[in-house]
Amino acid sequence: MLPRSQRLSVADFNQVMEKGRVTHSPLFLLRSLKIDSLGQTRIAAVAPQKIFKKAVQRNKLRRQMYEAARPLYADVKPQLRVVIFAKAVAMTTDHVTLKKEIKEIFVKAGLLK
């Protein structure tokens, strides 16, 4: 799981939601925003309550998403704010597919160095 220092704050989350660029994949929707200020890249994983009714499901999926993003963190361009939303299909897929799909959406969005 990503350390707290590499995760998005509420203020940054709202800014990404307003101005972020959207990228789609079969399992995820990704919003990204380049920030001009100094600082490291921060990532947030979201499992919407509208899709995943139980907190246990949401928490498990978020942990898996953070774990899939952790090895990619070193390769992500600096000064980015990224929010990854899970789609309903993500709950029924295995962890290996989640990792592969997150890497593919990062490449598709042009976030990797």
Secondary structure, DSSP 8 states (H G I E B T S, - for coil): ---GGGB--HHHHHHHHHH-EEEE-SSEEEEEEE--SS---EEEEE--TTT--SHHHHHHHHHHHHHHHGGGGGGB-SSEEEEEEE-GGGGGS-HHHHHHHHHHHHHHHT-B-
